[in-house]
Amino acid sequence: MPVMKGLLAPQNTFLDTIATRFDGTHSNFILANAQVSKGFPIVYCSDGFCELTGFARTEVMQQSCACKFLYGPETSEHIILHVDSALEERSELKEEIMFYKKNGSVFWCLLDIVPIKNEKGDVVLFLASFKDITDTKMWPCRCIKSLPGIHKQKYLDVKVCLPELNLGGSPFGSTRLRSSTVLYHISGHLHNRHKQSKIKLNKNVFGDPPALPEYKVADAKKSKFILLHFSTFKAGWDWLILLATFYVAVTVPYNVCFIGDQDLTRSTTVTDIAVEILFIIDIVFSFRTTYVSKSGQVIFDARQICIHYMTTWFIIDLVAALPFDLLYAFKVSVVSVVHLLKTVRLLRLLRLLQKMDRYSQHSTVVLTLLMSMFALLAHWMACIWYIIGKKEVESNADTWDIGWLHELGKRLESPYEGVSSGAVNRTLSSGPSLRSIYIAALYFTLSSLTSVGFGNVSANTDAEKIFSICTMLIGALMHALVFGNVTAIIQRMYSRWSSYHTRTKDLKDFIRVHHLPQSLKQRMLEYFQTTWSVNNGIDSNELLKDFPDELRSDIAMHLNKEILELSVFSSLSRGCLRSLSLHIKTSFCAPGEYLLRQGDALQALFFVCSGSMEVLKDSMVLAILGKGDLIGANMSVGDRVIKTNADVKALTYCDLQCINLRGLYEVLDLYPEYSHRFVQDITHDLTYNLREGQESHVRHHMTIVMLKVLIYLFVYGYWNP
């Protein structure tokens, strides 16, 4: 299969960006449609907002951005007018306001509303952030109660002068109490702390200045200093690095074994330095080269690229790129030490494993790489064969002449005339040239690896015979695994890729025969490539159809455990869940693709595993869906035909899990004891209800909720109209 370029279609990453921006302290926010002037309905609310207010997401969606369902008797009418005015004028707003939770309790909130524009400069969304500042607002009251006697008396005097200041009454009086603390600031005891608190209160939660993304479909942002991993330049560079790696794999063992402690002057010194420079440049490029994440998307972010490279191949590349040739500049006398240190560069061969997909796109390249690795192995063994012969000569008496080097010298009429001995070491003198010795050694190892040899270069000593035995064993293994089964190896390597190419060719032929437009062609090819990268061409239904139902149910429960952990399924028995799991399928949606169209018959419930989507009606955004959202319609055992009231469109690459409605009804018919409870729960767990006519039902439901809140406040004395 060709190298996957990754997913590159333009995406609307607004929701992901906002979710990341608000991750942590300020995670309480909502998004509202600014193009619907009647109430500016809420199209998305975060989990933090639901936890803060006590309202479920289904109760918040499509309500007014002004959050009138949070108003109560103590909510300032003046601030309410400011909020309405800011929304109408589509301007920014930052106010401290008192809200009421669903259970009737109050909390102080720092409300920050910012308009979001699209690429045309039109305001399309409102982003409202809600920061709970109840503790900060109540802090002055607690401080006064904890003051020492003399300072507390000052406040008692203030209370006498200002009888309207109620220090011990309702906590809602803290707004008036906050202004009175200015008197105590004269003494300097609370000045610093108040200053810090005030700075904290007035700080914009978006930062200064606010840098918010635009709500639009856009290509992924890429710095001009970022290299695409599938670009022509990067492909050429990888081939150059491959050649440099093979150069190192050949020269380093040769220099260690044949050059040894001889003179430093070598014709390859300049080439070695050039290779070191190439490896260092490759490290720099790797810090700026994109990669494909596990989800299949191309990562352009420089920070993520650096982290990925540091945790994968950086250490190996760094060790292989150490400039050992600089030791020559310091006139290191022991040359063999430098050569031995340079053997760590052979670790660079491990990088071939990472890029094997690119190098093995064609069978000719695969065969070339296999032959190259075989020749490289023979080269390494030739170096070892020479070291064995050299050590045998140096460690024996001057009259000893049975080694393979002596035999080679006699055949070439360049015999070894003697071995000069010293106190510690012996060194070879005269004899054949290094060129002749290397060719003879390579000839012996290749003939031993591919056959049993011809006897013209043979093993005579025990060490040479042991090495020959090992060589023939390795040769037998190499012959059996590489040469004898090369066809089978290629077939196994390319069985999946061959299927991929066959399917791709069929798809392209279909497009060509039916003259499909370019846009539709691109969508089909991208969907096919993406789904193939996710499941590697494996049809799970076809694979599992022959397994027993018990085992299939356990596998399906494991694959779909994320959606089955939703609260709507908590009341179902394990047997019911096992049956239901067999009707759950995975799906994928690319940016710009429509999952559903208005008026379509709803065939499934959809759970968003990753990505973001938007619900549209007459080109207006009704809701924005993110990870963990459930979309579908409330169910009825009698009325099983559901028509959708809006379009559902993907903003980014989305992974979905789908529960087939026909299969769901079949399971509920088998387990009628759970049917009624499930039909009730699904209404509250849906992030957005697609059933036609559901909008009026939601407004009626919220009216009832507001009436219940007002009755609660009146009964318990919080509100006295």
N, C-alpha and C positions, 0 to 999 in steps of 0.2 A: 504494500500500500504506500502511495507517495507520502512524503512528509506532510503532516497536517499543519496547515497554516494557522489553525485556530479560528475562533469566531470573531469576525471583523465587521459585522453589519452595524450601521449606526444605531445607537441606543439612546433612550431617554433615561438617564441614570439619576434623575432628580431625587426620587424617593430614597435610593441607596445613599446618595450624598447627604441628604438631610438626616437620615437615620444615623449615619456615621458622625455628623456634626453634633448631634444632640445625644450621642452615646455618653451616658454617665449622669452628671448632676442635672442637666436641663433636658431630660427625656420626656417631659410632659408638653406635647404640642399637638396641634391639629392643623389640617389643611382645608381650605374652603375655596369654592369656585367663585372667582371674582367677576365672572362674566354673566352670572345670574343675579341681577340686581335685587330680586325679591328674596331678601333674607340671606343671600350669600351662603348657600347650603354647604355643610361640612362634607368633604369627600374622603377624608382620612383622619384617623385619630390614633395616637400611639398608645401602647399598653400602659405607659406611665400616666397618661391623662386619665385612662379608665380607673387605674388604681387610686389616683388622687381624688377623683370626684365620686367614685362608687358606681358610676353608670357603665353599663355594658356597651360594647362598640355598636351593636345593632340599635341601641337606644339613642346613640349620639349621631350616627350617620344621617345626613340630609337635614339636620337641625341647623338653625341659624348660626353663623360664625360669631355673632355677638354673645352666644351661649346664654340665652335668656332662661334656659332651664336651670341655670346656676344662680339666678337672681333670687333675692329674698327681701324681707322688710328692711334690713339694715344696709342693703346695697345702695350706694350713693346715686341719686338721680342725676346729679351733675356729671359724674363719671360715665353713667350710661349714655348720656347725650354725647359726651366726647367720643365714646366708642362708636356710636351710630354715625357720627359726623366723619370720623376717620375712615370708616368703611365706605361711606358714600363718596368721599373725596379720594379714596384709594391712596391714603397717605399713611405714614408710620405713626404709631402710637405707643406710649409707654406710661402706664398708670398703675397705682396701687389700688386694688379694689377688693371688697369683701364678697365672697361667694359662699354658696350653700351646697353641701354635698347631698347625695341622694337620701342619706339617712337624716337630713335636717341639720347636721352639725355645720358650723361655720369655719371658714379658714380665710386668712389674708393671702392675696395672690398678687405677684408682680406680673401684670399682663403686658406682653410685648407683641405688637402686631406689625408685620412687615409685608408689603406687597411684593409679589413675585412676577417678574416680567418674562415674556418669551423673546425669541430672537428679533421680533419686530418692534419690541419696546412696549407692547400692550400688557397691561396687568391682567394676568389670567388666574392667579391664585393668591390667597392670603395665607401667610404662615403666622400662626398665633402660638406663642410660648407662654406657659403657665408655671411660674415658680412660686412654691409655697414659702411665704415669708411670715407665717404666723408667729413663730418663735421670735423673730426679729421685732415684730410689731409689739409683742407682749413684753419684750425685754425691759423697757423703762419702768413698767409697773413693778416687775420683780426687783429691779435695782433699788427703787425707793423703799420697798419693804425691807430690804437687806441693809439699809444705810445705818451708820452708828447714830447714837442718840441725838447729838448736837446738830448733825446735818439733817436728820429726819425731822427735827423740830422746825427747821427752815421750811420744809415742805408742808408741815402742819400749819405754819403761819401763812404760807401761800394758799392753802386750802381755805383758811378763814377769809382771806382777801378775795379768793375766787370760789365762792360757794358752789358754782356750777360744776367745778371739777370733782368728779366722783372717783376717788382712788380705790375704794373697796367694792364698788358695784360691779355692773356687767363688764365683762372683758371687752365689749365693743367700745367702751369709753376710752380705750387705749389710744385712739386717734387724737382725742383732745388732750390726754395726759402727755402725749409725745411732745406737744408744743410747750407744755409747762416745764419740761425738763431743761429748757434753755436757761431758766433762772439759776438752776444749780450748776450750770456750766461755768458761771462766774467764779466759782470756787476752784475750778480747774480739776476736780476729782474725776469727772467723767469725760473730759474733753477728748482725750486721745481715743478712748474706746468708742465714743459716739462718732468721731470722725471716721474711724475705720468702718463702723456700721453703715454710716451714710454713704461712704464710697461703695460699699457692697450693695446697698439698695439701689443706687443710681447707675450701677454698672450695667451696660447693655449685655444681655445674655448672648448676643451674637458676636461680641467682640467689637473692637473699634478700629477701623470702620467695618460695618457689616459687609461680608463678602458672601453673598448667597448665589447659588447656581440659578441659571435660567431653566424654565420648564420648556424643554425642546428636545427634539431628536437630533443627536449630534454624533459625529465620528469620535472615536476615542482620542483624547489629547495625547500627542506624542511630541516629545522634544526633538529638535533637529539633531541632537547628539545621541539619539537612541537608534540602534541598528535593528532592523527587522531580521529575525532569525531565518526567514525564508527568502530573503532578498538575494539577488544575483551576486552582489559583492560578497555577502557572507558565505554563500555556497563556494565561490572561488577561493575565499580565504580558508575555509575548512579543508579544501583539497590541498592547498599550500601547506597547511599545518600537518596534514597527513603525510605528505612527502618529507617534511622536516622530521616528523616522528620516526619514519622508517630510516631516514639518514642517521639519526641518533642510535637507533637499534642496531645498525650495521657498524658504525664507526667506533662506538664506545667499547664493545667487547673486543674489537680488533686492536684498538690502542692499548687496552689493558693487557692483552695476551702477547701481542707481537711487538709493540713499541717498547713497553716496559719502561726501563730507566734510561733509554737512549736519549739522544740529543733532543732539545726542545724544538728545534727548527723543523716544522712539519708544514706541508703544503695545505693541510686542512685547518690550520689555526684560524684563518680568516673566515672560513665557512662555519667553523664551530661558533665563533663570535656572532656571526650573522644569524645562526639558528637560535642562539640565546636571546638575541634581540627580538626575533620573531615570537618566541614563547612569551617574552615579557609584554610585547604588544598585544598578544592574544589574551593575556590576563586583563589588560585594560579594556579590550573590546568585550570580554565576557561580562564585565561590570556594566556595560551599556547595551547589552543585547537582549531583546525580548525573549520570552519563553511562553509555553502553553501550560496553563494551570491544569489541575486535575479536573476542573469543570469544563475544560475545553476552550476557555477564553484566553486571548492573547494579553499578557501583562505588559503594560507600557510604563508603569510607575517605577522610577529609578530606585526608590528605596526598597521596594519588593524585589526588584531584580538583584540588587546587591545582597539582600538577605538570602535569597534563593541560591545565589552563586557561592556565598560564604559557607553555606551549610551543605554544599554538595561537592564541587570539584576544586575549590580554591586551594586547599592544602596540597593536593597532588600537583596542581599546576605550578604552585609556588616553589615546591621542592624541585620540580623538573626544570624550572627556569633559573635556578641559582647560578650566577655567573662564575663558575669554577675557573674559567680561563683567565680571570683576573689574577689568579694566583701566580700565573707566569710573570705578571708585571712586578711581583715581589720576589722574582727569581727563586722560586721554590726549587730546591735541588732534587727532591725525590719526586720524579715525574709520575711514577706508578701510583702514588697517593692521590694525585689529582685525577688520574684515570679511574681509580676505584671510587672516588667520590662522585664522579660523573655517571656511574652506573645507576644512580637513583633516577636518572632521566628516563630509564626504561619504564618507570611508573606511568609515563605519559601514554603508554600503549593501552592503559585501562580506559582512556578517553574514547578508544575505538568502540567500546561497548555502548557508550551514550549515543554515538553518531552512526551506529550500524544501520539504522533505518534509512538514513540518507545515502550511505555508501552502497547499500544493497538494493537499490531500486531496480536494477537490471541483473539478469543472470550472469552476463559477461563480467560485471563488476564483482559479483560474488565469487566466481571462479578465479578471477585475478587476485582477489584478496586471499583466498584459500591457498593458491600457489605461492603467493608472496609470504604468507605465514610459514608454509612448509620450507621454502628456501631460507627464510630467516632462522628457523630452527636448525637447519643444516649448517648455516653459518656459525651459530653459537656453538654447536657441537664440534665444528672444525677448530674453533679457537681452543676449546677444552682439549681436543686431541693433540694439538700442538703443545699445550702446557704439560700434558702428561709425558710426551716424548722428550721435551726439554728437561723436565725434572729428573727423568730417568738417566739422561746423559750426565747431568751435573752432579748427581748423587752417587755415581759409580766410578770405578777406576778408569785410568786413561786407556787401558787395553780393552775396555768393554765396548763391543760394537754390534750388539744384536738388536738394538732398538730400531723403530721404524724410521727414525731420522738418519741413522747410519746406513740403513738399507737404501733409503732414498738418495743419499749422497753417493753411494757406490754406483747406483743406476745412472745418475746424472753425471758421473765422473767428476764429482766435486766432493770428495770425501772429507770427513772431519779429521784434520791432521793431529788434533790433540785438544785437550780441555785444560785451559789454564786454571790452576787451583790457587786459592788463597786460604787465609786462616779461617775464614767463615764460609765463603761462597765460592762456587766454581762457575765460570761463564764459558759459553760456546765461542769457539773461534773457527774461522773458515767455514766449510760446508756450503750447501746450496743457499741461494738467495731467499729472502723472506717471501718474495713473490712466488717462487717455485714451491716453497714449503706450504704456503697458504692454499695454492691451487691443488696440491696433492692432498692436503687435509680435507678440503671441501669435496674433492672427488671421492675420497674414502667415505666420508659421512653420507654423502648423497647415495652412493652405491650401496652402502649398508642399510640406509633407510628404505630404499626402494627395492632392494633384492638382498642377496647374501654376499655381495662383493665379488671381485674378480681375482683377488690374490696378488695383484701386482703391488698393492700397498696393503700390508697385512699386520696383524697384531702378533708380537713376539713375546713380550714380557707379560707378567701376571697383570699388572695395572692396565696395560693396553688391551689384554683379552677381556678383562672385566668391563672396561669401557665399551668394547665391541659388542659384548653380550647385551649391555644396556641399550646400545644404539640399535641393534637388531630387534630387540623387544619393542622399543619405541617405534621403529620403522614398521613392524608388523601392525601395531596399533594404528599408526597414521595411515597405512595402506588400507586397512579394513574400514576405518572410520571416514577417511576423506576420499581416497581414490575408488575403493570398492563400492561405496555407497553415496557417491556424490549426487547422483540423480535423486535418490531417496531423500537426502538432506535438503536439496533444493525444493523438492515437492513439499516436504514438511514445513520448510520456512515460508513457502509461498502459497500454501493451501488456502489460508485465510485471505491473503492478498490477492490470489487469483480469483477467489469468489468476489472480492471487492471490485476488482477490475471488470469482471464479467457483469456484475450488477450495474456498475457505472456505465459501461458500454451500452447495456440494454436501455438504461435511462436516457442516455444521449441519443440513441437511435429513436427512441419513442418521441423525444423532443423534436428531432429533425423530421421525422415522418409526419407528425401532426402540426408542424410549423408553429410551435408555441412562442409567444413573445418573449423578449429578453428578460423582462422583470419576472415573469412566471418561471422561466427556465432557471434563473438565479435562485429563486425561492425553493424550487424543487431540489436543486443540487445541494444547497446549503442544508436543507432539512435532512437529506439523505446522508451527507457527510457527518453531520452532528449526531444523528441517531446512531450511525455506525461507530463513531468514536466513543459513544456512551456504552453501547452493548456489544461492540466488536463484532457486529453481524450475527449475534446469537439471538434467536427467537426463543424467549423463555417459555412461551406457551407450547411451542413445538417440542422443546427440550423436556418439559415436565409432564407432557400428556400421558406418557407411559408409566409414570410413577403412581403408586397407590394414593388414594384420596387422603389418607391420614398423613402421609409424608408431604404431599402437595400442600395441604393446609398448614402444616408447620412451616414450610418454606415461605408460603405466602404471608403468614403471620409475621415472620422475621423481616421480609422485604417491605411490608407495609405497616410496620409498627408505629411509625411517626404519625400517620393519620388515624390509626386505631386508638391512639392515646388521647384523642380529643375527648372533651367532656361529654359530647353528645353520644358517645359510644360507651360511657362508663356504666350505664344501667344494663347493657347487654351481657348475656352469659358468655362464657368462653366458647361454648359450642356454636352460639350465634355468631360470634366474631370470627370463628374459624370458617364458617360457611360464607360470611360476608367477604373475608379476605380473598376468596377465589374470584370475586367479581371486581377487584381493584386492579386497574391497569395504570401504567406510567405513560406520560405523554410529554411532549416538548413543543415549545412555541417560540419562534424567533421574533425579534423586534419588528413591529409593524403588522404582524400576523393577527388575524381576528380569531379568537377562540370561539365566540358566538356572535351571531347577528340578531338584531332585533326582529322578533316575530318567529325565530326558529323554535322548533320543538326541543325542549331541554331533554337531553339523553343521559346526563350524568351530573353528579356533584363533583366539583373541582376543588382540590386542596393545593395551595401554592407552596411548593417545597423551597423554591428559590426564585429570585427575580421579582419584578413588579409589573402590574397590569393596571389598566384604567377602564372604568365603566363609562360608556358614552351614550348619550341620547340626543339626537339632533345636533351633533358636534359639540355638545356641552359635556364637561366632565362631571359625572355624578359621584364617582368614588375612585379612589386609588387603592389598589390591593398590593400587599407585600407578603413576605414570607410568613406562613402560619395562618393565612386567611382562608376561610371556607366560603365558596360562592356557589349558589344554586337557588333553590326555591323551597318555600314551605310545602310540605307534602300533605296529600289527602288520600286516604285509602280508596275513596269513591272516585275522585277526579284525578286520574293519573296522566292526563295530557296537559303539559305545562308549556305555555308560550312565553318566550322571554320578552322583557319590556325594554331592553337596552342592548347595546353592543359591548363586547368585552374584547379589548385589544391589548396585546403585549407591548410593554415599553422597553423591556430588556429581554435577554434570553431567560426563559422561564422553564423550570422543571415542575411538572404537575402530576398529581395522582388523581385518578378519576374513578368514582364509584358508579358503575352502570346502574341506572334507575330501574331497569327491568329486573336485573339481578337482585337489587335491593328490595324491590317489592316481593320477589320470590322468597327471599330470606325472611321477610316480615310475615309472609303468609305461613311459613313453616314454624315461626315462633310468634304466634298471635299475642302471647302474654306481654311482649315487649313492644308491640306495634303502636299502641296508643301513646305510651311514654315517649317513644322515639319521635313520633310526629309532633309532639309538644316541644321536645327539647331542640329539634332541628331549627325551629323558628327563632330561638334565642341565640343559637350558636352561629348562624349565618352572618358573615360580615356584610354581605349585600344580598338582598332578596330579589331575584330576577322575575318573579311571577308578575304577570300583568295585573294592574290595579292595586299593587302592594303599597304604593306611595301614600294613598289616602289612609290606609290601615295604619301605617307608621305614625302619621300625624295624629290620628285618633288615639293611639297608644300613648304617645308622649303627653297629650292633653290629660289623660287619666293619671299619668305619673305626676304631673305638676299639681293636679288637684289633691292627690294624696299627700304631697309634700306640704302644701299650704294647710291642709287639715291637721297634719302632724304638728306644725309650728303653732297653730292656733290652740290646739288641745293642751300642749305642754307649756304654753305661756310665752313662747318666743316671739309671738306676733300679736299685737293688739291693735287691730285696725281702727 
